[in-house]
Every structure is written in structure tokens, then in C-alpha cells.
Amino acid sequence: AAFAAGDNSSALESYRTATACDGKGDHPAAWQGIAEAAAAAGDDTVTAEALERLLAIAAAAEPSVPAEKRLDWTTRSAAALARLERWGDAGARWEQALNMSETVTGGLPGETRLAALTGAAECALAEDAVAAKKAGVAAATAAATQAIITPAEQRAVSIAAEKAHAATSNPKLENAVRALLTHNMGPG
């Protein structure tokens, strides 16, 4: 009732209480309610947590949870994780969604497939950017500990390391972008 009235805070509290109804905290309807209320409130952390819990419950009860429902939870979790900039976790969920095409009746809907391909590519790009930045920081830090250098020289070392990282092959990124581009070009 609280969720329907738009009171997401009270709804979350009620759904959290309901998770304990089965004694294990695995009441799927309660976790579904938490995911819905948290999403409506814009709380991606709680949304992702609830969807991940639902996916764990579904994995334990595999045959009884329809593939379409698992796909919905997987894509919504991936999107919430991406908004939290948890690129590795989000990318893994997008890949999982892409791999569900055989279990979903009629395969993945076109818009879901495109969202998953786009999400996987965005996550791979973001992960690569984070890795490049870390390489740059590590190189600049190492240079600063080995010699007295100016901030400008430290920045130059950082940029050089980021460029060196960008020049290395990244099969995960390449495959994600290639899959997205192939999908967008269509048959032919």
C-alpha cells in the first residue's frame, strides 16, 4: 500500500521486514518489492543489492523461476551497477544477459540485446579508462619517488603511461565493441 501511494521509504521498511518472513531472508516477493521501491526512489545501491539477492534466490531455485524474469532482473541489476560505476560487475551481468538468449523463449528481444551489447561495451570502455588512469597514477608516483620532478613532469609521465596503456591490446574491450558494431550493422 505504501509503494502504491508513492511512500517509497515506508514501502522499503515494510519490504525489509517481509524478507524475514521465511526465516532465511529469501522471500522473493519482498526482495522484488525492495527492488521496485528502491528504483522508484532512485537508490541504485539498494536496487542493485535487491536484484542481486533475487538472482541468487533464482539460481538456487533455477527451474521454478522463468528465464524471462531472470533476464529482467539481470538487465536491471546491470543497469543499476553501471550507474554505481561498478564496471566489472555490471559488465559481467550484461554478458550474462547476452548469454541467456538460449533460455529465453524466442531469444532476446532486440531492444534487450542492444541494451546488453551497449552496456557491455560501455562497461569495457569504462574499465579500460579506469585501468589507464591507474597506470598513469602508478607511473607518476613511481617517478616521483625515484627523482625530484616538477608537477608538470609528473603529469607528463602520467599521460605517457596512460597512452602506453591505451596502445596495448584489450580483447575484452575489442570484443564488446565489435559485437555492438556487428549488431548495429545488421545482417548483410
TIKOL-753431 format. One line per field, with one value per residue: residue number from 1; residue in one letter; z, y, x of N, C-alpha, C, O in turn. Coordinates in nm, 3 decimals, always signed. Example, Ala and Ser with C-alpha at 12.3 -4.5 7.8 and 13.67 -1.06 7.14 Angstrom:
<rs>
i <- 1 2 $
aa <- A S $
n_zz <- +0.780 +0.708 $
n_yy <- -0.569 -0.225 $
n_xx <- +1.319 +1.285 $
ca_zz <- +0.780 +0.714 $
ca_yy <- -0.450 -0.106 $
ca_xx <- +1.230 +1.367 $
c_zz <- +0.780 +0.787 $
c_yy <- -0.330 +0.003 $
c_xx <- +1.320 +1.290 $
o_zz <- +0.846 +0.804 $
o_yy <- -0.332 +0.114 $
o_xx <- +1.424 +1.341 $
</rs>
This chain:
<rs>
i <- 1 2 3 4 5 6 7 8 9 10 11 12 13 14 15 16 17 18 19 20 21 22 23 24 25 26 27 28 29 30 31 32 33 34 35 36 37 38 39 40 41 42 43 44 45 46 47 48 49 50 51 52 53 54 55 56 57 58 59 60 61 62 63 64 65 66 67 68 69 70 71 72 73 74 75 76 77 78 79 80 81 82 83 84 85 86 87 88 89 90 91 92 93 94 95 96 97 98 99 100 101 102 103 104 105 106 107 108 109 110 111 112 113 114 115 116 117 118 119 120 121 122 123 124 125 126 127 128 129 130 131 132 133 134 135 136 137 138 139 140 141 142 143 144 145 146 147 148 149 150 151 152 153 154 155 156 157 158 159 160 161 162 163 164 165 166 167 168 169 170 171 172 173 174 175 176 177 178 179 180 181 182 183 184 185 186 187 188 $
aa <- A A F A A G D N S S A L E S Y R T A T A C D G K G D H P A A W Q G I A E A A A A A G D D T V T A E A L E R L L A I A A A A E P S V P A E K R L D W T T R S A A A L A R L E R W G D A G A R W E Q A L N M S E T V T G G L P G E T R L A A L T G A A E C A L A E D A V A A K K A G V A A A T A A A T Q A I I T P A E Q R A V S I A A E K A H A A T S N P K L E N A V R A L L T H N M G P G $
n_zz <- +0.000 +0.077 -0.122 -0.353 -0.289 -0.322 -0.119 -0.080 +0.117 +0.344 +0.220 +0.156 +0.415 +0.502 +0.315 +0.376 +0.632 +0.562 +0.430 +0.619 +0.668 +0.591 +0.748 +0.649 +0.505 +0.238 +0.089 -0.208 -0.315 -0.139 -0.179 -0.443 -0.412 -0.264 -0.458 -0.651 -0.507 -0.426 -0.674 -0.767 -0.586 -0.665 -0.564 -0.636 -0.515 -0.325 -0.499 -0.674 -0.486 -0.400 -0.643 -0.702 -0.490 -0.553 -0.789 -0.686 -0.530 -0.736 -0.877 -0.701 -0.713 -0.972 -1.189 -1.129 -1.161 -1.410 -1.718 -1.843 -1.633 -1.484 -1.675 -1.686 -1.422 -1.433 -1.634 -1.525 -1.288 -1.395 -1.515 -1.288 -1.145 -1.327 -1.318 -1.067 -1.116 -1.098 -1.280 -1.359 -1.237 -1.348 -1.622 -1.627 -1.566 -1.789 -1.987 -1.899 -1.945 -2.226 -2.277 -2.209 -2.416 -2.522 -2.333 -2.298 -2.407 -2.750 -2.780 -2.710 -2.682 -2.934 -2.844 -2.586 -2.634 -2.772 -2.568 -2.384 -2.532 -2.574 -2.306 -2.218 -2.381 -2.299 -2.031 -2.063 -2.189 -1.986 -1.778 -1.897 -1.916 -1.645 -1.574 -1.732 -1.615 -1.359 -1.426 -1.513 -1.277 -1.113 -1.251 -1.239 -0.965 -0.909 -1.054 -0.913 -0.672 -0.736 -0.831 -0.814 -0.934 -1.129 -1.091 -1.349 -1.496 -1.368 -1.441 -1.716 -1.724 -1.624 -1.827 -2.042 -1.954 -1.949 -2.222 -2.316 -2.199 -2.336 -2.587 -2.573 -2.641 -2.580 -2.542 -2.430 -2.437 -2.714 -2.822 -2.711 -2.825 -3.095 -3.112 -3.055 -3.272 -3.487 -3.439 -3.476 -3.745 -3.866 -4.056 -4.338 $
n_yy <- -0.118 +0.122 +0.160 +0.185 +0.422 +0.593 +0.627 +0.560 +0.521 +0.415 +0.190 +0.051 -0.009 -0.178 -0.388 -0.479 -0.580 -0.785 -0.959 -1.128 -1.311 -1.581 -1.680 -1.711 -1.495 -1.496 -1.430 -1.401 -1.223 -1.009 -0.914 -0.841 -0.632 -0.457 -0.400 -0.269 -0.047 +0.081 +0.144 +0.322 +0.523 +0.605 +0.492 +0.342 +0.173 +0.015 -0.091 -0.246 -0.425 -0.561 -0.677 -0.838 -1.014 -1.133 -1.263 -1.448 -1.603 -1.699 -1.851 -2.060 -2.179 -2.262 -2.405 -2.320 -2.047 -1.833 -1.786 -1.540 -1.368 -1.385 -1.273 -1.010 -0.924 -0.950 -0.765 -0.527 -0.520 -0.501 -0.248 -0.084 -0.137 -0.034 +0.239 +0.286 +0.282 +0.044 -0.116 -0.368 -0.560 -0.484 -0.518 -0.795 -0.881 -0.780 -0.938 -1.186 -1.154 -1.143 -1.403 -1.542 -1.582 -1.830 -1.947 -1.792 -1.767 -1.756 -1.618 -1.334 -1.025 -0.770 -0.502 -0.552 -0.705 -0.516 -0.323 -0.476 -0.534 -0.272 -0.188 -0.372 -0.295 -0.025 -0.066 -0.211 -0.015 +0.181 +0.038 +0.004 +0.270 +0.334 +0.158 +0.263 +0.515 +0.437 +0.320 +0.545 +0.702 +0.531 +0.523 +0.793 +0.826 +0.644 +0.766 +1.003 +0.911 +0.827 +1.034 +1.388 +1.565 +1.798 +1.909 +1.928 +1.759 +1.523 +1.497 +1.464 +1.216 +1.060 +1.092 +0.976 +0.711 +0.648 +0.667 +0.462 +0.246 +0.261 +0.188 -0.081 -0.409 -0.494 -0.741 -0.792 -0.544 -0.491 -0.707 -0.655 -0.407 -0.475 -0.667 -0.503 -0.321 -0.497 -0.588 -0.349 -0.301 -0.490 -0.769 -0.875 $
n_xx <- +0.082 +0.197 +0.390 +0.233 +0.112 +0.315 +0.496 +0.792 +0.989 +0.855 +0.756 +0.992 +1.081 +0.872 +0.894 +1.152 +1.110 +0.941 +1.114 +1.213 +1.018 +1.028 +1.223 +1.479 +1.541 +1.493 +1.267 +1.119 +0.919 +0.927 +1.188 +1.164 +0.983 +1.146 +1.340 +1.182 +1.076 +1.312 +1.423 +1.229 +1.273 +1.516 +1.747 +2.018 +2.205 +2.065 +1.877 +2.038 +2.146 +1.912 +1.825 +2.043 +2.022 +1.775 +1.852 +2.033 +1.860 +1.699 +1.886 +1.927 +1.682 +1.647 +1.483 +1.224 +1.196 +1.104 +1.282 +1.254 +1.194 +1.432 +1.602 +1.503 +1.561 +1.839 +1.919 +1.825 +1.973 +2.231 +2.216 +2.176 +2.413 +2.597 +2.529 +2.626 +2.887 +3.023 +3.189 +3.305 +3.135 +2.889 +2.941 +2.980 +2.719 +2.580 +2.697 +2.608 +2.336 +2.337 +2.413 +2.190 +2.020 +1.955 +1.793 +1.571 +1.243 +1.198 +1.433 +1.652 +1.482 +1.503 +1.556 +1.647 +1.872 +2.028 +2.057 +2.204 +2.437 +2.530 +2.559 +2.756 +2.970 +3.003 +3.076 +3.316 +3.470 +3.474 +3.601 +3.850 +3.934 +3.956 +4.161 +4.369 +4.398 +4.481 +4.725 +4.861 +4.870 +5.018 +5.263 +5.340 +5.361 +5.567 +5.775 +5.800 +5.897 +6.146 +6.297 +6.352 +6.098 +5.910 +5.566 +5.460 +5.626 +5.567 +5.299 +5.334 +5.463 +5.257 +5.062 +5.199 +5.213 +4.940 +4.883 +5.046 +4.917 +4.673 +4.757 +4.800 +4.674 +4.335 +4.144 +3.888 +3.756 +3.775 +3.625 +3.372 +3.303 +3.318 +3.110 +2.889 +2.901 +2.869 +2.610 +2.469 +2.513 +2.366 +2.224 +2.408 $
ca_zz <- +0.000 +0.083 -0.252 -0.443 -0.252 -0.350 +0.001 -0.101 +0.242 +0.422 +0.143 +0.177 +0.552 +0.505 +0.238 +0.452 +0.738 +0.497 +0.387 +0.727 +0.686 +0.574 +0.842 +0.583 +0.432 +0.095 +0.038 -0.335 -0.337 -0.059 -0.247 -0.563 -0.363 -0.230 -0.585 -0.714 -0.426 -0.432 -0.809 -0.771 -0.503 -0.725 -0.483 -0.714 -0.428 -0.272 -0.615 -0.717 -0.379 -0.403 -0.765 -0.687 -0.399 -0.632 -0.881 -0.606 -0.497 -0.861 -0.910 -0.613 -0.749 -1.117 -1.281 -1.095 -1.193 -1.555 -1.776 -1.872 -1.507 -1.455 -1.770 -1.639 -1.303 -1.474 -1.705 -1.431 -1.199 -1.473 -1.530 -1.157 -1.116 -1.413 -1.264 -0.949 -1.170 -1.066 -1.420 -1.374 -1.201 -1.447 -1.746 -1.612 -1.575 -1.929 -2.058 -1.858 -2.019 -2.364 -2.280 -2.176 -2.537 -2.547 -2.233 -2.305 -2.517 -2.867 -2.777 -2.650 -2.762 -2.998 -2.761 -2.473 -2.687 -2.798 -2.437 -2.325 -2.609 -2.543 -2.168 -2.210 -2.443 -2.210 -1.912 -2.104 -2.210 -1.856 -1.709 -1.960 -1.876 -1.505 -1.574 -1.787 -1.512 -1.254 -1.478 -1.513 -1.138 -1.065 -1.315 -1.185 -0.827 -0.914 -1.099 -0.805 -0.564 -0.784 -0.866 -0.786 -1.061 -1.114 -1.117 -1.494 -1.538 -1.313 -1.527 -1.845 -1.703 -1.611 -1.960 -2.123 -1.909 -1.995 -2.366 -2.332 -2.168 -2.446 -2.706 -2.557 -2.682 -2.475 -2.610 -2.376 -2.495 -2.859 -2.849 -2.676 -2.926 -3.221 -3.104 -3.067 -3.409 -3.573 -3.418 -3.534 -3.891 -3.910 -4.149 -4.469 $
ca_yy <- +0.000 +0.239 +0.176 +0.235 +0.561 +0.672 +0.641 +0.461 +0.495 +0.319 +0.066 -0.019 -0.062 -0.292 -0.499 -0.533 -0.662 -0.905 -1.053 -1.222 -1.397 -1.723 -1.715 -1.713 -1.369 -1.527 -1.416 -1.330 -1.110 -0.897 -0.860 -0.775 -0.505 -0.370 -0.354 -0.173 +0.076 +0.147 +0.201 +0.438 +0.627 +0.642 +0.439 +0.235 +0.079 -0.079 -0.160 -0.350 -0.525 -0.641 -0.756 -0.942 -1.114 -1.206 -1.351 -1.559 -1.687 -1.764 -1.953 -2.175 -2.238 -2.246 -2.437 -2.261 -1.904 -1.821 -1.722 -1.401 -1.293 -1.376 -1.177 -0.878 -0.891 -0.939 -0.638 -0.416 -0.519 -0.449 -0.103 -0.019 -0.149 +0.061 +0.374 +0.295 +0.273 -0.087 -0.156 -0.511 -0.632 -0.452 -0.584 -0.939 -0.900 -0.761 -1.059 -1.291 -1.130 -1.185 -1.549 -1.600 -1.588 -1.967 -1.990 -1.706 -1.806 -1.668 -1.544 -1.200 -0.921 -0.684 -0.387 -0.605 -0.743 -0.392 -0.265 -0.558 -0.510 -0.135 -0.189 -0.445 -0.210 +0.090 -0.114 -0.242 +0.114 +0.245 -0.039 +0.035 +0.406 +0.327 +0.092 +0.358 +0.618 +0.375 +0.306 +0.679 +0.740 +0.446 +0.568 +0.925 +0.804 +0.581 +0.866 +1.100 +0.852 +0.798 +1.157 +1.512 +1.611 +1.902 +1.859 +1.917 +1.637 +1.413 +1.486 +1.411 +1.073 +1.001 +1.090 +0.877 +0.579 +0.628 +0.641 +0.327 +0.153 +0.266 +0.124 -0.226 -0.480 -0.525 -0.827 -0.777 -0.420 -0.509 -0.798 -0.588 -0.305 -0.546 -0.725 -0.393 -0.270 -0.601 -0.584 -0.226 -0.305 -0.580 -0.873 -0.824 $
ca_xx <- +0.000 +0.285 +0.453 +0.130 +0.084 +0.434 +0.578 +0.898 +1.060 +0.773 +0.750 +1.119 +1.080 +0.779 +0.951 +1.265 +1.051 +0.884 +1.218 +1.237 +0.901 +1.059 +1.328 +1.609 +1.561 +1.487 +1.131 +1.137 +0.827 +0.976 +1.306 +1.112 +0.930 +1.259 +1.399 +1.091 +1.069 +1.443 +1.436 +1.141 +1.335 +1.644 +1.856 +2.078 +2.274 +1.966 +1.820 +2.134 +2.153 +1.790 +1.823 +2.144 +1.963 +1.676 +1.924 +2.086 +1.744 +1.659 +1.987 +1.903 +1.553 +1.657 +1.374 +1.095 +1.192 +1.107 +1.400 +1.221 +1.205 +1.576 +1.658 +1.464 +1.641 +1.979 +1.942 +1.804 +2.089 +2.344 +2.199 +2.199 +2.556 +2.668 +2.509 +2.712 +3.023 +3.082 +3.200 +3.329 +3.013 +2.787 +2.979 +2.953 +2.574 +2.541 +2.740 +2.516 +2.210 +2.359 +2.422 +2.059 +1.937 +1.910 +1.695 +1.452 +1.155 +1.210 +1.559 +1.649 +1.417 +1.602 +1.597 +1.722 +2.003 +2.102 +2.093 +2.310 +2.560 +2.573 +2.605 +2.884 +3.073 +3.027 +3.149 +3.452 +3.538 +3.496 +3.704 +3.978 +3.970 +4.000 +4.293 +4.466 +4.421 +4.563 +4.861 +4.921 +4.898 +5.127 +5.387 +5.374 +5.404 +5.699 +5.872 +5.819 +5.975 +6.282 +6.368 +6.280 +6.040 +5.809 +5.430 +5.440 +5.695 +5.488 +5.181 +5.380 +5.486 +5.124 +5.000 +5.271 +5.171 +4.802 +4.891 +5.103 +4.808 +4.575 +4.815 +4.803 +4.553 +4.238 +4.048 +3.753 +3.704 +3.763 +3.513 +3.246 +3.274 +3.292 +2.975 +2.794 +2.903 +2.813 +2.466 +2.415 +2.522 +2.261 +2.268 +2.435 $
c_zz <- +0.000 -0.053 -0.351 -0.415 -0.277 -0.231 -0.003 +0.028 +0.328 +0.351 +0.163 +0.315 +0.562 +0.432 +0.311 +0.566 +0.679 +0.453 +0.494 +0.746 +0.675 +0.666 +0.782 +0.512 +0.282 +0.038 -0.091 -0.356 -0.258 -0.127 -0.375 -0.524 -0.328 -0.358 -0.650 -0.638 -0.432 -0.569 -0.821 -0.692 -0.561 -0.648 -0.554 -0.629 -0.377 -0.386 -0.658 -0.614 -0.384 -0.527 -0.760 -0.594 -0.471 -0.728 -0.808 -0.568 -0.621 -0.899 -0.826 -0.650 -0.901 -1.197 -1.252 -1.126 -1.345 -1.605 -1.804 -1.748 -1.470 -1.548 -1.726 -1.519 -1.341 -1.541 -1.612 -1.331 -1.271 -1.486 -1.399 -1.121 -1.201 -1.362 -1.138 -0.986 -1.121 -1.199 -1.439 -1.346 -1.304 -1.580 -1.742 -1.622 -1.719 -2.011 -2.025 -1.933 -2.164 -2.377 -2.249 -2.300 -2.565 -2.449 -2.236 -2.427 -2.632 -2.871 -2.713 -2.740 -2.816 -2.912 -2.640 -2.517 -2.712 -2.667 -2.374 -2.399 -2.579 -2.402 -2.153 -2.268 -2.354 -2.088 -1.947 -2.127 -2.078 -1.776 -1.765 -1.922 -1.733 -1.497 -1.628 -1.684 -1.400 -1.300 -1.477 -1.373 -1.084 -1.123 -1.259 -1.042 -0.823 -0.956 -0.988 -0.691 -0.605 -0.816 -0.821 -0.920 -1.031 -1.134 -1.267 -1.547 -1.488 -1.399 -1.662 -1.835 -1.695 -1.747 -2.048 -2.084 -1.954 -2.144 -2.393 -2.303 -2.282 -2.571 -2.693 -2.596 -2.561 -2.540 -2.559 -2.435 -2.645 -2.893 -2.820 -2.781 -3.060 -3.222 -3.119 -3.210 -3.506 -3.561 -3.488 -3.686 -3.949 -4.007 -4.282 -4.512 $
c_yy <- +0.126 +0.266 +0.236 +0.382 +0.651 +0.696 +0.533 +0.425 +0.394 +0.185 -0.016 -0.084 -0.185 -0.412 -0.561 -0.623 -0.793 -1.004 -1.159 -1.322 -1.546 -1.769 -1.715 -1.581 -1.387 -1.519 -1.335 -1.211 -0.988 -0.832 -0.789 -0.637 -0.407 -0.314 -0.247 -0.039 +0.153 +0.212 +0.327 +0.555 +0.673 +0.594 +0.318 +0.132 -0.027 -0.156 -0.275 -0.462 -0.617 -0.730 -0.867 -1.053 -1.198 -1.304 -1.471 -1.656 -1.766 -1.874 -2.078 -2.249 -2.239 -2.284 -2.364 -2.111 -1.890 -1.744 -1.574 -1.313 -1.277 -1.276 -1.035 -0.836 -0.869 -0.804 -0.518 -0.405 -0.459 -0.298 -0.030 -0.024 -0.051 +0.205 +0.395 +0.291 +0.150 -0.162 -0.305 -0.593 -0.608 -0.522 -0.733 -0.968 -0.880 -0.884 -1.176 -1.276 -1.175 -1.337 -1.617 -1.619 -1.727 -2.010 -1.908 -1.747 -1.705 -1.589 -1.407 -1.104 -0.825 -0.569 -0.433 -0.643 -0.618 -0.326 -0.342 -0.538 -0.372 -0.128 -0.257 -0.361 -0.090 +0.048 -0.146 -0.115 +0.181 +0.172 -0.006 +0.174 +0.410 +0.265 +0.186 +0.465 +0.562 +0.358 +0.440 +0.724 +0.660 +0.491 +0.702 +0.912 +0.743 +0.682 +0.965 +1.042 +0.826 +0.923 +1.276 +1.565 +1.715 +1.841 +1.841 +1.790 +1.513 +1.389 +1.426 +1.260 +1.000 +0.987 +0.985 +0.735 +0.548 +0.598 +0.501 +0.222 +0.146 +0.195 -0.028 -0.287 -0.510 -0.609 -0.812 -0.654 -0.435 -0.597 -0.731 -0.485 -0.371 -0.605 -0.618 -0.341 -0.370 -0.602 -0.463 -0.225 -0.399 -0.685 -0.812 -0.820 $
c_xx <- +0.087 +0.349 +0.354 +0.098 +0.204 +0.524 +0.686 +0.971 +0.984 +0.764 +0.877 +1.124 +0.990 +0.835 +1.071 +1.216 +0.999 +0.990 +1.243 +1.123 +0.933 +1.172 +1.468 +1.639 +1.555 +1.347 +1.135 +1.045 +0.872 +1.098 +1.265 +1.056 +1.040 +1.321 +1.313 +1.088 +1.201 +1.464 +1.350 +1.200 +1.469 +1.764 +1.916 +2.150 +2.178 +1.901 +1.910 +2.142 +2.031 +1.786 +1.927 +2.093 +1.860 +1.744 +1.985 +1.975 +1.701 +1.758 +1.967 +1.775 +1.537 +1.533 +1.243 +1.085 +1.204 +1.229 +1.375 +1.235 +1.354 +1.644 +1.626 +1.548 +1.788 +2.006 +1.922 +1.919 +2.209 +2.336 +2.227 +2.347 +2.637 +2.651 +2.593 +2.861 +3.097 +3.094 +3.219 +3.205 +2.903 +2.815 +2.951 +2.803 +2.525 +2.578 +2.646 +2.383 +2.225 +2.361 +2.289 +1.971 +1.883 +1.801 +1.567 +1.370 +1.164 +1.339 +1.543 +1.573 +1.525 +1.650 +1.677 +1.862 +2.088 +2.145 +2.208 +2.443 +2.617 +2.630 +2.740 +2.997 +3.106 +3.109 +3.294 +3.532 +3.571 +3.604 +3.842 +4.026 +4.021 +4.139 +4.401 +4.501 +4.509 +4.707 +4.933 +4.959 +5.016 +5.261 +5.433 +5.425 +5.544 +5.806 +5.903 +5.903 +6.119 +6.363 +6.286 +6.230 +5.933 +5.670 +5.404 +5.507 +5.619 +5.363 +5.219 +5.405 +5.352 +5.057 +5.067 +5.229 +5.027 +4.800 +4.946 +4.997 +4.708 +4.626 +4.819 +4.669 +4.465 +4.127 +3.904 +3.685 +3.679 +3.642 +3.379 +3.207 +3.242 +3.151 +2.868 +2.786 +2.842 +2.662 +2.404 +2.421 +2.417 +2.314 +2.309 +2.571 $
o_zz <- -0.068 -0.094 -0.425 -0.506 -0.256 -0.238 +0.061 +0.047 +0.378 +0.415 +0.184 +0.330 +0.623 +0.480 +0.307 +0.592 +0.741 +0.439 +0.462 +0.833 +0.744 +0.660 +0.856 +0.465 +0.207 -0.053 -0.086 -0.409 -0.305 -0.132 -0.411 -0.593 -0.358 -0.366 -0.698 -0.699 -0.442 -0.578 -0.878 -0.726 -0.512 -0.664 -0.534 -0.666 -0.386 -0.372 -0.675 -0.650 -0.374 -0.519 -0.809 -0.617 -0.455 -0.745 -0.861 -0.573 -0.612 -0.948 -0.874 -0.622 -0.953 -1.268 -1.341 -1.119 -1.403 -1.542 -1.790 -1.756 -1.429 -1.506 -1.729 -1.515 -1.287 -1.509 -1.622 -1.294 -1.214 -1.470 -1.398 -1.071 -1.154 -1.362 -1.105 -0.900 -1.104 -1.226 -1.526 -1.421 -1.344 -1.642 -1.840 -1.682 -1.766 -2.096 -2.112 -1.978 -2.219 -2.478 -2.262 -2.288 -2.625 -2.479 -2.182 -2.537 -2.613 -2.957 -2.668 -2.861 -2.749 -2.906 -2.594 -2.447 -2.677 -2.657 -2.316 -2.336 -2.561 -2.380 -2.083 -2.212 -2.335 -2.047 -1.872 -2.088 -2.058 -1.713 -1.690 -1.898 -1.702 -1.424 -1.575 -1.666 -1.352 -1.222 -1.443 -1.352 -1.017 -1.052 -1.233 -1.003 -0.743 -0.898 -0.971 -0.622 -0.520 -0.827 -0.794 -1.007 -0.923 -1.190 -1.307 -1.632 -1.559 -1.425 -1.717 -1.928 -1.752 -1.778 -2.121 -2.170 -1.992 -2.189 -2.482 -2.372 -2.320 -2.651 -2.793 -2.587 -2.455 -2.589 -2.638 -2.478 -2.696 -2.985 -2.895 -2.821 -3.131 -3.322 -3.188 -3.264 -3.599 -3.662 -3.553 -3.750 -4.066 -4.038 -4.330 -4.624 $
o_yy <- +0.224 +0.381 +0.329 +0.457 +0.772 +0.775 +0.429 +0.310 +0.298 +0.080 -0.137 -0.198 -0.285 -0.524 -0.683 -0.728 -0.899 -1.123 -1.268 -1.410 -1.627 -1.885 -1.719 -1.559 -1.304 -1.595 -1.213 -1.109 -0.875 -0.710 -0.687 -0.538 -0.288 -0.195 -0.146 +0.067 +0.276 +0.323 +0.427 +0.671 +0.769 +0.648 +0.205 +0.015 -0.147 -0.275 -0.387 -0.579 -0.739 -0.846 -0.977 -1.171 -1.320 -1.416 -1.581 -1.778 -1.885 -1.979 -2.190 -2.368 -2.218 -2.198 -2.349 -2.055 -1.931 -1.647 -1.492 -1.200 -1.169 -1.203 -0.948 -0.724 -0.780 -0.738 -0.419 -0.295 -0.376 -0.227 +0.074 +0.075 +0.007 +0.283 +0.509 +0.295 +0.153 -0.257 -0.365 -0.685 -0.702 -0.578 -0.792 -1.068 -0.954 -0.929 -1.254 -1.375 -1.238 -1.391 -1.739 -1.666 -1.742 -2.102 -1.951 -1.761 -1.586 -1.502 -1.370 -1.101 -0.802 -0.541 -0.362 -0.616 -0.615 -0.279 -0.283 -0.527 -0.357 -0.070 -0.207 -0.356 -0.057 +0.119 -0.113 -0.107 +0.232 +0.235 +0.009 +0.195 +0.481 +0.313 +0.189 +0.501 +0.629 +0.380 +0.447 +0.778 +0.715 +0.498 +0.721 +0.979 +0.785 +0.683 +1.007 +1.116 +0.805 +0.916 +1.266 +1.604 +1.717 +1.732 +1.749 +1.722 +1.413 +1.275 +1.345 +1.186 +0.893 +0.882 +0.912 +0.649 +0.435 +0.513 +0.431 +0.120 +0.038 +0.147 -0.098 -0.222 -0.548 -0.554 -0.818 -0.660 -0.397 -0.565 -0.750 -0.478 -0.329 -0.595 -0.639 -0.320 -0.331 -0.615 -0.474 -0.157 -0.389 -0.689 -0.713 -0.777 $
o_xx <- +0.056 +0.362 +0.388 +0.061 +0.196 +0.618 +0.675 +1.010 +1.044 +0.765 +0.871 +1.166 +1.028 +0.826 +1.089 +1.274 +1.013 +0.961 +1.290 +1.132 +0.872 +1.213 +1.566 +1.751 +1.606 +1.313 +1.153 +1.087 +0.858 +1.108 +1.325 +1.079 +1.030 +1.351 +1.364 +1.096 +1.201 +1.517 +1.394 +1.178 +1.528 +1.874 +1.871 +2.156 +2.206 +1.874 +1.864 +2.143 +2.045 +1.747 +1.902 +2.119 +1.855 +1.696 +1.988 +1.994 +1.671 +1.717 +1.988 +1.762 +1.428 +1.481 +1.159 +0.976 +1.305 +1.273 +1.466 +1.282 +1.396 +1.734 +1.714 +1.601 +1.853 +2.104 +1.994 +1.959 +2.281 +2.436 +2.293 +2.402 +2.735 +2.746 +2.627 +2.948 +3.219 +3.021 +3.156 +3.172 +2.833 +2.725 +2.904 +2.763 +2.438 +2.500 +2.610 +2.325 +2.134 +2.315 +2.279 +1.858 +1.777 +1.724 +1.465 +1.424 +1.141 +1.355 +1.435 +1.595 +1.626 +1.769 +1.766 +1.960 +2.206 +2.259 +2.299 +2.548 +2.738 +2.736 +2.828 +3.106 +3.223 +3.200 +3.385 +3.649 +3.681 +3.689 +3.939 +4.145 +4.117 +4.225 +4.512 +4.617 +4.600 +4.800 +5.051 +5.067 +5.103 +5.361 +5.552 +5.520 +5.628 +5.915 +6.017 +5.972 +6.206 +6.486 +6.166 +6.309 +5.874 +5.659 +5.333 +5.451 +5.608 +5.326 +5.144 +5.372 +5.335 +5.001 +4.999 +5.211 +4.997 +4.723 +4.899 +4.988 +4.664 +4.547 +4.839 +4.565 +4.514 +4.028 +3.810 +3.570 +3.574 +3.566 +3.283 +3.091 +3.151 +3.081 +2.768 +2.677 +2.770 +2.592 +2.300 +2.341 +2.382 +2.433 +2.253 +2.599 $
</rs>
